[in-house]
Amino acid sequence: MKLPVIRHLNKNNSKETLAQTVEVLESFTEHRSIKEEEMDVIGELITNLCGAIEVHDMIDNGMEERDAANSFAKKVMGSIDR
């Protein structure tokens, strides 16, 4: 997860576009020729895209952009600490 990437994705893409991109990447991973290294990269991309979608949701619910990004980062860091 890279918060600057999530912020960039959030600012420059709609929630719908991000969700469609996740769907395409998930479909891509189902092909039998995908190598482990490629799967790692795709996983990182999907993580950042899903983070941007979640930040979009927080903003849609009235949270400021900066607060939403920081809240998401704290949530992720909190789940890692467990």
PyMOL Python script that loads the backbone (N, CA, C, O; Angstrom):
from pymol import cmd

cmd.read_pdbstr("""\
ATOM      1  N   MET A   1       0.839  -1.170   0.000  1.00  0.00           N
ATOM      2  CA  MET A   1       0.000   0.000   0.000  1.00  0.00           C
ATOM      3  C   MET A   1       0.885   1.234   0.000  1.00  0.00           C
ATOM      4  O   MET A   1       1.803   1.360   0.810  1.00  0.00           O
ATOM      5  N   LYS A   2       0.596   2.136  -0.916  1.00  0.00           N
ATOM      6  CA  LYS A   2       1.339   3.391  -1.002  1.00  0.00           C
ATOM      7  C   LYS A   2       0.340   4.534  -0.984  1.00  0.00           C
ATOM      8  O   LYS A   2      -0.391   4.754  -1.949  1.00  0.00           O
ATOM      9  N   LEU A   3       0.319   5.255   0.124  1.00  0.00           N
ATOM     10  CA  LEU A   3      -0.664   6.325   0.307  1.00  0.00           C
ATOM     11  C   LEU A   3      -0.573   7.405  -0.779  1.00  0.00           C
ATOM     12  O   LEU A   3      -1.615   7.872  -1.238  1.00  0.00           O
ATOM     13  N   PRO A   4       0.625   7.822  -1.208  1.00  0.00           N
ATOM     14  CA  PRO A   4       0.669   8.816  -2.296  1.00  0.00           C
ATOM     15  C   PRO A   4       0.027   8.301  -3.588  1.00  0.00           C
ATOM     16  O   PRO A   4      -0.607   9.067  -4.313  1.00  0.00           O
ATOM     17  N   VAL A   5       0.186   7.030  -3.873  1.00  0.00           N
ATOM     18  CA  VAL A   5      -0.439   6.438  -5.065  1.00  0.00           C
ATOM     19  C   VAL A   5      -1.953   6.417  -4.896  1.00  0.00           C
ATOM     20  O   VAL A   5      -2.690   6.733  -5.831  1.00  0.00           O
ATOM     21  N   ILE A   6      -2.416   6.046  -3.712  1.00  0.00           N
ATOM     22  CA  ILE A   6      -3.854   6.015  -3.440  1.00  0.00           C
ATOM     23  C   ILE A   6      -4.453   7.415  -3.591  1.00  0.00           C
ATOM     24  O   ILE A   6      -5.527   7.568  -4.172  1.00  0.00           O
ATOM     25  N   ARG A   7      -3.778   8.415  -3.081  1.00  0.00           N
ATOM     26  CA  ARG A   7      -4.265   9.795  -3.219  1.00  0.00           C
ATOM     27  C   ARG A   7      -4.340  10.199  -4.690  1.00  0.00           C
ATOM     28  O   ARG A   7      -5.314  10.809  -5.130  1.00  0.00           O
ATOM     29  N   HIS A   8      -3.296   9.848  -5.442  1.00  0.00           N
ATOM     30  CA  HIS A   8      -3.259  10.171  -6.871  1.00  0.00           C
ATOM     31  C   HIS A   8      -4.413   9.489  -7.612  1.00  0.00           C
ATOM     32  O   HIS A   8      -5.119  10.122  -8.398  1.00  0.00           O
ATOM     33  N   LEU A   9      -4.594   8.198  -7.354  1.00  0.00           N
ATOM     34  CA  LEU A   9      -5.682   7.460  -8.000  1.00  0.00           C
ATOM     35  C   LEU A   9      -7.036   8.062  -7.644  1.00  0.00           C
ATOM     36  O   LEU A   9      -7.913   8.191  -8.498  1.00  0.00           O
ATOM     37  N   ASN A  10      -7.195   8.426  -6.390  1.00  0.00           N
ATOM     38  CA  ASN A  10      -8.450   8.997  -5.909  1.00  0.00           C
ATOM     39  C   ASN A  10      -8.753  10.320  -6.611  1.00  0.00           C
ATOM     40  O   ASN A  10      -9.891  10.561  -7.015  1.00  0.00           O
ATOM     41  N   LYS A  11      -7.748  11.171  -6.757  1.00  0.00           N
ATOM     42  CA  LYS A  11      -7.951  12.488  -7.357  1.00  0.00           C
ATOM     43  C   LYS A  11      -8.240  12.415  -8.852  1.00  0.00           C
ATOM     44  O   LYS A  11      -8.979  13.245  -9.380  1.00  0.00           O
ATOM     45  N   ASN A  12      -7.665  11.434  -9.536  1.00  0.00           N
ATOM     46  CA  ASN A  12      -7.699  11.425 -10.990  1.00  0.00           C
ATOM     47  C   ASN A  12      -8.648  10.403 -11.612  1.00  0.00           C
ATOM     48  O   ASN A  12      -8.700  10.274 -12.835  1.00  0.00           O
ATOM     49  N   ASN A  13      -9.396   9.677 -10.787  1.00  0.00           N
ATOM     50  CA  ASN A  13     -10.281   8.646 -11.311  1.00  0.00           C
ATOM     51  C   ASN A  13     -11.571   8.582 -10.510  1.00  0.00           C
ATOM     52  O   ASN A  13     -11.594   8.852  -9.309  1.00  0.00           O
ATOM     53  N   SER A  14     -12.635   8.221 -11.198  1.00  0.00           N
ATOM     54  CA  SER A  14     -13.906   8.024 -10.505  1.00  0.00           C
ATOM     55  C   SER A  14     -13.882   6.667  -9.795  1.00  0.00           C
ATOM     56  O   SER A  14     -13.069   5.797 -10.105  1.00  0.00           O
ATOM     57  N   LYS A  15     -14.780   6.519  -8.850  1.00  0.00           N
ATOM     58  CA  LYS A  15     -14.895   5.258  -8.127  1.00  0.00           C
ATOM     59  C   LYS A  15     -15.256   4.129  -9.092  1.00  0.00           C
ATOM     60  O   LYS A  15     -14.775   3.005  -8.946  1.00  0.00           O
ATOM     61  N   GLU A  16     -16.083   4.424 -10.052  1.00  0.00           N
ATOM     62  CA  GLU A  16     -16.506   3.418 -11.031  1.00  0.00           C
ATOM     63  C   GLU A  16     -15.337   2.944 -11.896  1.00  0.00           C
ATOM     64  O   GLU A  16     -15.204   1.752 -12.173  1.00  0.00           O
ATOM     65  N   THR A  17     -14.499   3.882 -12.316  1.00  0.00           N
ATOM     66  CA  THR A  17     -13.329   3.530 -13.121  1.00  0.00           C
ATOM     67  C   THR A  17     -12.371   2.654 -12.319  1.00  0.00           C
ATOM     68  O   THR A  17     -11.827   1.681 -12.842  1.00  0.00           O
ATOM     69  N   LEU A  18     -12.169   2.997 -11.065  1.00  0.00           N
ATOM     70  CA  LEU A  18     -11.291   2.205 -10.208  1.00  0.00           C
ATOM     71  C   LEU A  18     -11.836   0.792 -10.028  1.00  0.00           C
ATOM     72  O   LEU A  18     -11.084  -0.181 -10.089  1.00  0.00           O
ATOM     73  N   ALA A  19     -13.138   0.683  -9.808  1.00  0.00           N
ATOM     74  CA  ALA A  19     -13.756  -0.631  -9.616  1.00  0.00           C
ATOM     75  C   ALA A  19     -13.647  -1.480 -10.882  1.00  0.00           C
ATOM     76  O   ALA A  19     -13.400  -2.683 -10.799  1.00  0.00           O
ATOM     77  N   GLN A  20     -13.827  -0.873 -12.038  1.00  0.00           N
ATOM     78  CA  GLN A  20     -13.693  -1.610 -13.298  1.00  0.00           C
ATOM     79  C   GLN A  20     -12.266  -2.086 -13.502  1.00  0.00           C
ATOM     80  O   GLN A  20     -12.040  -3.191 -13.995  1.00  0.00           O
ATOM     81  N   THR A  21     -11.318  -1.269 -13.130  1.00  0.00           N
ATOM     82  CA  THR A  21      -9.913  -1.645 -13.256  1.00  0.00           C
ATOM     83  C   THR A  21      -9.592  -2.836 -12.363  1.00  0.00           C
ATOM     84  O   THR A  21      -8.868  -3.744 -12.772  1.00  0.00           O
ATOM     85  N   VAL A  22     -10.124  -2.836 -11.153  1.00  0.00           N
ATOM     86  CA  VAL A  22      -9.933  -3.970 -10.246  1.00  0.00           C
ATOM     87  C   VAL A  22     -10.501  -5.236 -10.880  1.00  0.00           C
ATOM     88  O   VAL A  22      -9.869  -6.291 -10.837  1.00  0.00           O
ATOM     89  N   GLU A  23     -11.679  -5.136 -11.462  1.00  0.00           N
ATOM     90  CA  GLU A  23     -12.294  -6.300 -12.111  1.00  0.00           C
ATOM     91  C   GLU A  23     -11.416  -6.848 -13.236  1.00  0.00           C
ATOM     92  O   GLU A  23     -11.249  -8.062 -13.360  1.00  0.00           O
ATOM     93  N   VAL A  24     -10.859  -5.963 -14.049  1.00  0.00           N
ATOM     94  CA  VAL A  24      -9.994  -6.399 -15.147  1.00  0.00           C
ATOM     95  C   VAL A  24      -8.742  -7.086 -14.603  1.00  0.00           C
ATOM     96  O   VAL A  24      -8.344  -8.139 -15.101  1.00  0.00           O
ATOM     97  N   LEU A  25      -8.130  -6.500 -13.595  1.00  0.00           N
ATOM     98  CA  LEU A  25      -6.928  -7.104 -13.021  1.00  0.00           C
ATOM     99  C   LEU A  25      -7.230  -8.456 -12.377  1.00  0.00           C
ATOM    100  O   LEU A  25      -6.442  -9.393 -12.510  1.00  0.00           O
ATOM    101  N   GLU A  26      -8.353  -8.564 -11.689  1.00  0.00           N
ATOM    102  CA  GLU A  26      -8.731  -9.848 -11.095  1.00  0.00           C
ATOM    103  C   GLU A  26      -8.933 -10.903 -12.177  1.00  0.00           C
ATOM    104  O   GLU A  26      -8.532 -12.054 -12.009  1.00  0.00           O
ATOM    105  N   SER A  27      -9.551 -10.513 -13.280  1.00  0.00           N
ATOM    106  CA  SER A  27      -9.743 -11.441 -14.392  1.00  0.00           C
ATOM    107  C   SER A  27      -8.394 -11.863 -14.972  1.00  0.00           C
ATOM    108  O   SER A  27      -8.188 -13.031 -15.301  1.00  0.00           O
ATOM    109  N   PHE A  28      -7.491 -10.912 -15.091  1.00  0.00           N
ATOM    110  CA  PHE A  28      -6.150 -11.178 -15.620  1.00  0.00           C
ATOM    111  C   PHE A  28      -5.423 -12.224 -14.779  1.00  0.00           C
ATOM    112  O   PHE A  28      -4.710 -13.073 -15.314  1.00  0.00           O
ATOM    113  N   THR A  29      -5.606 -12.159 -13.469  1.00  0.00           N
ATOM    114  CA  THR A  29      -4.897 -13.088 -12.576  1.00  0.00           C
ATOM    115  C   THR A  29      -5.381 -14.520 -12.720  1.00  0.00           C
ATOM    116  O   THR A  29      -4.699 -15.454 -12.299  1.00  0.00           O
ATOM    117  N   GLU A  30      -6.540 -14.696 -13.305  1.00  0.00           N
ATOM    118  CA  GLU A  30      -7.094 -16.042 -13.442  1.00  0.00           C
ATOM    119  C   GLU A  30      -6.492 -16.831 -14.601  1.00  0.00           C
ATOM    120  O   GLU A  30      -6.731 -18.032 -14.729  1.00  0.00           O
ATOM    121  N   HIS A  31      -5.720 -16.163 -15.437  1.00  0.00           N
ATOM    122  CA  HIS A  31      -5.120 -16.873 -16.568  1.00  0.00           C
ATOM    123  C   HIS A  31      -3.957 -17.731 -16.080  1.00  0.00           C
ATOM    124  O   HIS A  31      -3.189 -17.316 -15.212  1.00  0.00           O
ATOM    125  N   ARG A  32      -3.839 -18.897 -16.629  1.00  0.00           N
ATOM    126  CA  ARG A  32      -2.850 -19.879 -16.155  1.00  0.00           C
ATOM    127  C   ARG A  32      -1.397 -19.494 -16.428  1.00  0.00           C
ATOM    128  O   ARG A  32      -0.493 -20.050 -15.804  1.00  0.00           O
ATOM    129  N   SER A  33      -1.151 -18.563 -17.338  1.00  0.00           N
ATOM    130  CA  SER A  33       0.231 -18.218 -17.663  1.00  0.00           C
ATOM    131  C   SER A  33       0.830 -17.129 -16.770  1.00  0.00           C
ATOM    132  O   SER A  33       1.990 -16.758 -16.951  1.00  0.00           O
ATOM    133  N   ILE A  34       0.071 -16.620 -15.824  1.00  0.00           N
ATOM    134  CA  ILE A  34       0.565 -15.557 -14.946  1.00  0.00           C
ATOM    135  C   ILE A  34       1.597 -16.128 -13.973  1.00  0.00           C
ATOM    136  O   ILE A  34       1.356 -17.122 -13.288  1.00  0.00           O
ATOM    137  N   LYS A  35       2.746 -15.471 -13.937  1.00  0.00           N
ATOM    138  CA  LYS A  35       3.842 -15.902 -13.058  1.00  0.00           C
ATOM    139  C   LYS A  35       3.682 -15.281 -11.669  1.00  0.00           C
ATOM    140  O   LYS A  35       2.950 -14.308 -11.484  1.00  0.00           O
ATOM    141  N   GLU A  36       4.372 -15.859 -10.718  1.00  0.00           N
ATOM    142  CA  GLU A  36       4.299 -15.406  -9.324  1.00  0.00           C
ATOM    143  C   GLU A  36       4.702 -13.938  -9.178  1.00  0.00           C
ATOM    144  O   GLU A  36       4.058 -13.188  -8.444  1.00  0.00           O
ATOM    145  N   GLU A  37       5.760 -13.528  -9.869  1.00  0.00           N
ATOM    146  CA  GLU A  37       6.214 -12.131  -9.782  1.00  0.00           C
ATOM    147  C   GLU A  37       5.144 -11.184 -10.322  1.00  0.00           C
ATOM    148  O   GLU A  37       4.916 -10.109  -9.765  1.00  0.00           O
ATOM    149  N   GLU A  38       4.494 -11.590 -11.406  1.00  0.00           N
ATOM    150  CA  GLU A  38       3.428 -10.772 -11.970  1.00  0.00           C
ATOM    151  C   GLU A  38       2.247 -10.699 -11.005  1.00  0.00           C
ATOM    152  O   GLU A  38       1.618  -9.652 -10.854  1.00  0.00           O
ATOM    153  N   MET A  39       1.964 -11.801 -10.371  1.00  0.00           N
ATOM    154  CA  MET A  39       0.870 -11.848  -9.407  1.00  0.00           C
ATOM    155  C   MET A  39       1.139 -10.896  -8.238  1.00  0.00           C
ATOM    156  O   MET A  39       0.218 -10.245  -7.746  1.00  0.00           O
ATOM    157  N   ASP A  40       2.385 -10.813  -7.795  1.00  0.00           N
ATOM    158  CA  ASP A  40       2.739  -9.884  -6.717  1.00  0.00           C
ATOM    159  C   ASP A  40       2.492  -8.435  -7.121  1.00  0.00           C
ATOM    160  O   ASP A  40       1.955  -7.647  -6.343  1.00  0.00           O
ATOM    161  N   VAL A  41       2.887  -8.092  -8.343  1.00  0.00           N
ATOM    162  CA  VAL A  41       2.689  -6.725  -8.837  1.00  0.00           C
ATOM    163  C   VAL A  41       1.201  -6.418  -8.959  1.00  0.00           C
ATOM    164  O   VAL A  41       0.747  -5.349  -8.552  1.00  0.00           O
ATOM    165  N   ILE A  42       0.451  -7.349  -9.516  1.00  0.00           N
ATOM    166  CA  ILE A  42      -0.990  -7.154  -9.666  1.00  0.00           C
ATOM    167  C   ILE A  42      -1.654  -7.013  -8.300  1.00  0.00           C
ATOM    168  O   ILE A  42      -2.562  -6.198  -8.132  1.00  0.00           O
ATOM    169  N   GLY A  43      -1.209  -7.798  -7.330  1.00  0.00           N
ATOM    170  CA  GLY A  43      -1.746  -7.696  -5.974  1.00  0.00           C
ATOM    171  C   GLY A  43      -1.513  -6.325  -5.377  1.00  0.00           C
ATOM    172  O   GLY A  43      -2.397  -5.776  -4.718  1.00  0.00           O
ATOM    173  N   GLU A  44      -0.346  -5.769  -5.596  1.00  0.00           N
ATOM    174  CA  GLU A  44      -0.037  -4.423  -5.100  1.00  0.00           C
ATOM    175  C   GLU A  44      -0.922  -3.386  -5.789  1.00  0.00           C
ATOM    176  O   GLU A  44      -1.420  -2.461  -5.147  1.00  0.00           O
ATOM    177  N   LEU A  45      -1.112  -3.544  -7.090  1.00  0.00           N
ATOM    178  CA  LEU A  45      -1.983  -2.628  -7.825  1.00  0.00           C
ATOM    179  C   LEU A  45      -3.412  -2.692  -7.309  1.00  0.00           C
ATOM    180  O   LEU A  45      -4.046  -1.661  -7.088  1.00  0.00           O
ATOM    181  N   ILE A  46      -3.910  -3.891  -7.119  1.00  0.00           N
ATOM    182  CA  ILE A  46      -5.278  -4.062  -6.625  1.00  0.00           C
ATOM    183  C   ILE A  46      -5.427  -3.464  -5.225  1.00  0.00           C
ATOM    184  O   ILE A  46      -6.448  -2.848  -4.917  1.00  0.00           O
ATOM    185  N   THR A  47      -4.428  -3.643  -4.392  1.00  0.00           N
ATOM    186  CA  THR A  47      -4.465  -3.075  -3.040  1.00  0.00           C
ATOM    187  C   THR A  47      -4.593  -1.557  -3.092  1.00  0.00           C
ATOM    188  O   THR A  47      -5.401  -0.974  -2.369  1.00  0.00           O
ATOM    189  N   ASN A  48      -3.800  -0.919  -3.943  1.00  0.00           N
ATOM    190  CA  ASN A  48      -3.857   0.536  -4.059  1.00  0.00           C
ATOM    191  C   ASN A  48      -5.175   1.005  -4.660  1.00  0.00           C
ATOM    192  O   ASN A  48      -5.727   2.019  -4.233  1.00  0.00           O
ATOM    193  N   LEU A  49      -5.678   0.279  -5.641  1.00  0.00           N
ATOM    194  CA  LEU A  49      -6.961   0.635  -6.246  1.00  0.00           C
ATOM    195  C   LEU A  49      -8.100   0.511  -5.239  1.00  0.00           C
ATOM    196  O   LEU A  49      -8.959   1.389  -5.155  1.00  0.00           O
ATOM    197  N   CYS A  50      -8.106  -0.573  -4.480  1.00  0.00           N
ATOM    198  CA  CYS A  50      -9.157  -0.761  -3.465  1.00  0.00           C
ATOM    199  C   CYS A  50      -9.051   0.302  -2.373  1.00  0.00           C
ATOM    200  O   CYS A  50     -10.063   0.766  -1.847  1.00  0.00           O
ATOM    201  N   GLY A  51      -7.831   0.680  -2.041  1.00  0.00           N
ATOM    202  CA  GLY A  51      -7.642   1.761  -1.074  1.00  0.00           C
ATOM    203  C   GLY A  51      -8.226   3.066  -1.592  1.00  0.00           C
ATOM    204  O   GLY A  51      -8.858   3.808  -0.840  1.00  0.00           O
ATOM    205  N   ALA A  52      -8.017   3.350  -2.872  1.00  0.00           N
ATOM    206  CA  ALA A  52      -8.570   4.575  -3.467  1.00  0.00           C
ATOM    207  C   ALA A  52     -10.094   4.534  -3.473  1.00  0.00           C
ATOM    208  O   ALA A  52     -10.745   5.556  -3.259  1.00  0.00           O
ATOM    209  N   ILE A  53     -10.659   3.361  -3.718  1.00  0.00           N
ATOM    210  CA  ILE A  53     -12.115   3.226  -3.684  1.00  0.00           C
ATOM    211  C   ILE A  53     -12.634   3.488  -2.276  1.00  0.00           C
ATOM    212  O   ILE A  53     -13.643   4.171  -2.097  1.00  0.00           O
ATOM    213  N   GLU A  54     -11.951   2.949  -1.289  1.00  0.00           N
ATOM    214  CA  GLU A  54     -12.386   3.158   0.095  1.00  0.00           C
ATOM    215  C   GLU A  54     -12.273   4.631   0.502  1.00  0.00           C
ATOM    216  O   GLU A  54     -13.142   5.149   1.203  1.00  0.00           O
ATOM    217  N   VAL A  55     -11.211   5.300   0.067  1.00  0.00           N
ATOM    218  CA  VAL A  55     -11.060   6.726   0.350  1.00  0.00           C
ATOM    219  C   VAL A  55     -12.182   7.506  -0.341  1.00  0.00           C
ATOM    220  O   VAL A  55     -12.735   8.439   0.241  1.00  0.00           O
ATOM    221  N   HIS A  56     -12.519   7.131  -1.573  1.00  0.00           N
ATOM    222  CA  HIS A  56     -13.653   7.755  -2.275  1.00  0.00           C
ATOM    223  C   HIS A  56     -14.921   7.636  -1.433  1.00  0.00           C
ATOM    224  O   HIS A  56     -15.664   8.604  -1.273  1.00  0.00           O
ATOM    225  N   ASP A  57     -15.160   6.437  -0.898  1.00  0.00           N
ATOM    226  CA  ASP A  57     -16.354   6.213  -0.085  1.00  0.00           C
ATOM    227  C   ASP A  57     -16.381   7.124   1.140  1.00  0.00           C
ATOM    228  O   ASP A  57     -17.422   7.686   1.481  1.00  0.00           O
ATOM    229  N   MET A  58     -15.241   7.265   1.791  1.00  0.00           N
ATOM    230  CA  MET A  58     -15.176   8.130   2.975  1.00  0.00           C
ATOM    231  C   MET A  58     -15.453   9.579   2.610  1.00  0.00           C
ATOM    232  O   MET A  58     -16.135  10.291   3.348  1.00  0.00           O
ATOM    233  N   ILE A  59     -14.926  10.016   1.476  1.00  0.00           N
ATOM    234  CA  ILE A  59     -15.152  11.392   1.023  1.00  0.00           C
ATOM    235  C   ILE A  59     -16.626  11.581   0.678  1.00  0.00           C
ATOM    236  O   ILE A  59     -17.222  12.608   1.005  1.00  0.00           O
ATOM    237  N   ASP A  60     -17.209  10.581   0.014  1.00  0.00           N
ATOM    238  CA  ASP A  60     -18.640  10.646  -0.324  1.00  0.00           C
ATOM    239  C   ASP A  60     -19.514  10.744   0.924  1.00  0.00           C
ATOM    240  O   ASP A  60     -20.615  11.292   0.874  1.00  0.00           O
ATOM    241  N   ASN A  61     -19.023  10.214   2.038  1.00  0.00           N
ATOM    242  CA  ASN A  61     -19.764  10.268   3.304  1.00  0.00           C
ATOM    243  C   ASN A  61     -19.451  11.519   4.110  1.00  0.00           C
ATOM    244  O   ASN A  61     -19.823  11.610   5.280  1.00  0.00           O
ATOM    245  N   GLY A  62     -18.766  12.496   3.493  1.00  0.00           N
ATOM    246  CA  GLY A  62     -18.564  13.789   4.125  1.00  0.00           C
ATOM    247  C   GLY A  62     -17.201  14.044   4.745  1.00  0.00           C
ATOM    248  O   GLY A  62     -16.980  15.120   5.302  1.00  0.00           O
ATOM    249  N   MET A  63     -16.290  13.100   4.669  1.00  0.00           N
ATOM    250  CA  MET A  63     -14.969  13.289   5.258  1.00  0.00           C
ATOM    251  C   MET A  63     -14.093  14.103   4.299  1.00  0.00           C
ATOM    252  O   MET A  63     -14.206  13.968   3.081  1.00  0.00           O
ATOM    253  N   GLU A  64     -13.241  14.930   4.846  1.00  0.00           N
ATOM    254  CA  GLU A  64     -12.279  15.677   4.030  1.00  0.00           C
ATOM    255  C   GLU A  64     -11.288  14.706   3.393  1.00  0.00           C
ATOM    256  O   GLU A  64     -10.992  13.652   3.955  1.00  0.00           O
ATOM    257  N   GLU A  65     -10.776  15.072   2.212  1.00  0.00           N
ATOM    258  CA  GLU A  65      -9.879  14.182   1.471  1.00  0.00           C
ATOM    259  C   GLU A  65      -8.655  13.770   2.293  1.00  0.00           C
ATOM    260  O   GLU A  65      -8.309  12.591   2.354  1.00  0.00           O
ATOM    261  N   ARG A  66      -8.018  14.730   2.911  1.00  0.00           N
ATOM    262  CA  ARG A  66      -6.820  14.429   3.700  1.00  0.00           C
ATOM    263  C   ARG A  66      -7.150  13.515   4.879  1.00  0.00           C
ATOM    264  O   ARG A  66      -6.431  12.554   5.153  1.00  0.00           O
ATOM    265  N   ASP A  67      -8.243  13.824   5.570  1.00  0.00           N
ATOM    266  CA  ASP A  67      -8.661  13.010   6.709  1.00  0.00           C
ATOM    267  C   ASP A  67      -9.019  11.593   6.275  1.00  0.00           C
ATOM    268  O   ASP A  67      -8.720  10.630   6.981  1.00  0.00           O
ATOM    269  N   ALA A  68      -9.661  11.468   5.112  1.00  0.00           N
ATOM    270  CA  ALA A  68     -10.039  10.150   4.612  1.00  0.00           C
ATOM    271  C   ALA A  68      -8.799   9.314   4.305  1.00  0.00           C
ATOM    272  O   ALA A  68      -8.744   8.135   4.653  1.00  0.00           O
ATOM    273  N   ALA A  69      -7.812   9.913   3.660  1.00  0.00           N
ATOM    274  CA  ALA A  69      -6.577   9.193   3.334  1.00  0.00           C
ATOM    275  C   ALA A  69      -5.837   8.780   4.607  1.00  0.00           C
ATOM    276  O   ALA A  69      -5.349   7.655   4.710  1.00  0.00           O
ATOM    277  N   ASN A  70      -5.758   9.687   5.565  1.00  0.00           N
ATOM    278  CA  ASN A  70      -5.075   9.367   6.821  1.00  0.00           C
ATOM    279  C   ASN A  70      -5.829   8.307   7.616  1.00  0.00           C
ATOM    280  O   ASN A  70      -5.216   7.431   8.227  1.00  0.00           O
ATOM    281  N   SER A  71      -7.142   8.383   7.608  1.00  0.00           N
ATOM    282  CA  SER A  71      -7.958   7.393   8.301  1.00  0.00           C
ATOM    283  C   SER A  71      -7.769   6.012   7.687  1.00  0.00           C
ATOM    284  O   SER A  71      -7.662   5.016   8.403  1.00  0.00           O
ATOM    285  N   PHE A  72      -7.727   5.958   6.362  1.00  0.00           N
ATOM    286  CA  PHE A  72      -7.507   4.686   5.684  1.00  0.00           C
ATOM    287  C   PHE A  72      -6.130   4.120   6.045  1.00  0.00           C
ATOM    288  O   PHE A  72      -6.000   2.928   6.325  1.00  0.00           O
ATOM    289  N   ALA A  73      -5.105   4.975   6.037  1.00  0.00           N
ATOM    290  CA  ALA A  73      -3.754   4.513   6.370  1.00  0.00           C
ATOM    291  C   ALA A  73      -3.696   3.983   7.798  1.00  0.00           C
ATOM    292  O   ALA A  73      -3.064   2.956   8.046  1.00  0.00           O
ATOM    293  N   LYS A  74      -4.345   4.665   8.740  1.00  0.00           N
ATOM    294  CA  LYS A  74      -4.369   4.197  10.124  1.00  0.00           C
ATOM    295  C   LYS A  74      -5.093   2.864  10.246  1.00  0.00           C
ATOM    296  O   LYS A  74      -4.673   1.988  11.002  1.00  0.00           O
ATOM    297  N   LYS A  75      -6.186   2.714   9.495  1.00  0.00           N
ATOM    298  CA  LYS A  75      -6.937   1.477   9.511  1.00  0.00           C
ATOM    299  C   LYS A  75      -6.076   0.310   9.029  1.00  0.00           C
ATOM    300  O   LYS A  75      -6.077  -0.761   9.636  1.00  0.00           O
ATOM    301  N   VAL A  76      -5.353   0.519   7.953  1.00  0.00           N
ATOM    302  CA  VAL A  76      -4.484  -0.532   7.408  1.00  0.00           C
ATOM    303  C   VAL A  76      -3.359  -0.838   8.377  1.00  0.00           C
ATOM    304  O   VAL A  76      -3.060  -2.005   8.633  1.00  0.00           O
ATOM    305  N   MET A  77      -2.740   0.185   8.914  1.00  0.00           N
ATOM    306  CA  MET A  77      -1.622  -0.023   9.847  1.00  0.00           C
ATOM    307  C   MET A  77      -2.128  -0.727  11.115  1.00  0.00           C
ATOM    308  O   MET A  77      -1.424  -1.561  11.683  1.00  0.00           O
ATOM    309  N   GLY A  78      -3.330  -0.395  11.551  1.00  0.00           N
ATOM    310  CA  GLY A  78      -3.910  -1.045  12.716  1.00  0.00           C
ATOM    311  C   GLY A  78      -4.168  -2.530  12.481  1.00  0.00           C
ATOM    312  O   GLY A  78      -4.012  -3.347  13.389  1.00  0.00           O
ATOM    313  N   SER A  79      -4.564  -2.872  11.257  1.00  0.00           N
ATOM    314  CA  SER A  79      -4.820  -4.289  10.978  1.00  0.00           C
ATOM    315  C   SER A  79      -3.517  -5.062  10.838  1.00  0.00           C
ATOM    316  O   SER A  79      -3.482  -6.264  11.098  1.00  0.00           O
ATOM    317  N   ILE A  80      -2.458  -4.396  10.436  1.00  0.00           N
ATOM    318  CA  ILE A  80      -1.150  -5.055  10.331  1.00  0.00           C
ATOM    319  C   ILE A  80      -0.581  -5.330  11.706  1.00  0.00           C
ATOM    320  O   ILE A  80       0.076  -6.350  11.913  1.00  0.00           O
ATOM    321  N   ASP A  81      -0.828  -4.428  12.656  1.00  0.00           N
ATOM    322  CA  ASP A  81      -0.292  -4.577  14.009  1.00  0.00           C
ATOM    323  C   ASP A  81      -0.915  -5.740  14.773  1.00  0.00           C
ATOM    324  O   ASP A  81      -0.347  -6.205  15.761  1.00  0.00           O
ATOM    325  N   ARG A  82      -2.062  -6.207  14.331  1.00  0.00           N
ATOM    326  CA  ARG A  82      -2.769  -7.258  15.061  1.00  0.00           C
ATOM    327  C   ARG A  82      -2.102  -8.567  14.960  1.00  0.00           C
ATOM    328  O   ARG A  82      -2.583  -9.550  15.524  1.00  0.00           O
TER     329      ARG A  82
END
""", "prot")
cmd.dss("prot")
cmd.show_as("cartoon", "prot")
cmd.util.cbc("prot")
cmd.orient("prot")
